[in-house]
């Protein structure tokens, strides 16, 4: 019996399955990494905003735009746009001021996009939204004024 072509046939049959078995965990790992980078952008933006004295709406918008450019490039504009929002507000009985930064984007799984071509999957998008809230370092000297939002800005890249 002649078996000279058996190894080529086996390799041809196994290679696609092996590539899928290696690529799917890689794709999910990249999505986790995108979430990690997005969290770092939110944390860094909140840290900068919380330590800036007397930030105006224009400065908050500039910071939001600067932080949006730091979002990973492989987060694409899908159903959740790639943007960063900086918001100052006062809460509680003592009107303690806080800053909140929301960084968001959409990761498209390559594997699911491939399955969409074969009509086997419905959505390849994963919205990634990370929020960081910090206490504003420069609290007011008195609580005589009513609690109100002092600045809100959104930046997109």
Buried (B, 14 or more C-beta within 10 A) or exposed (E): EEEEEEEEEEEEEEEEEEEEEEEBEEBEEBBEEBBEBBBBBBBBBBBBBBEBEEBEEEBBBBBBBBBBEBBBEEBBEBEBBBBBBBBBBBEEEEBBBBBBBBBBBBBBBBBBBBBBEEEEBEEBBBEBEBBBBBEBEEEBEEEEEEBEEBBBBBBBB
